[in-house]
């Protein structure tokens, strides 16, 4: 399943340009249904012409099953890059479990792995039993076959909005279980039957981590967080509204200091984003029911930093 681009709602030219840029630059995953995995995944068939410059980069990165042996560092931007020397988040910890392990996307920069372990450790203290961790990055990062524009440099992770159960999930459950959609059917608020204060607490704990630069969540989730935050609100600024993200939240961490070739996000501007353009417009018809537009052509290797081409064939 592929993501689709969304048509900018009517507005002045500047806001349309800003939204188009946001679509390109933010490049977070959005508007996706959940996919099951398989306990017996079919390996991808070899490519007939891997050196053909028109080959989509996702075909090449999607066939790399191991990280490079270099010291860990990220290269490029969250939605246009790769990672050397990625570490795996172990499939199980005391307070986390990795979902969809057949995808082999539990890789990231050591800072991301450490952040997830830190948040998992903190989770029970805020009333969330533990983390079910969705996609991080592929072993060498890069574009993916399904689901994401970003997650390319080992600094993004999806965390399910279902708390970890009090037992170890089976291999099959990890492939087939679905996460909880916390947004009401009309998209205008969270579903009071499933949303709890613990959902807010785990997102707040993630946002308060000093390594975290941004969190992407559905507008209805941001609305609930704004309503429930009380006086401690500075962290809300990091929670950015985006399409989809109704069954997981997406955490992004800052460029690591060991990665001079990592391109950071622009600094956050504005206030906590609980009103006006930041939030209210997401509940207009144009945003609630956006029209899909033509898909972007897939990234090719020439679209990625040169170091990512070398990384593809590195030991
Ligand atoms: Zn994500």
Boltz pocket constraint, residues with backbone or C-beta under 6 A from the ligand:
constraints:
  - pocket:
      binder: B
      contacts: [[A, 29], [A, 135], [A, 148], [A, 151], [A, 156], [A, 157], [A, 158], [A, 249], [A, 250], [A, 251]]
      max_distance: 6.0
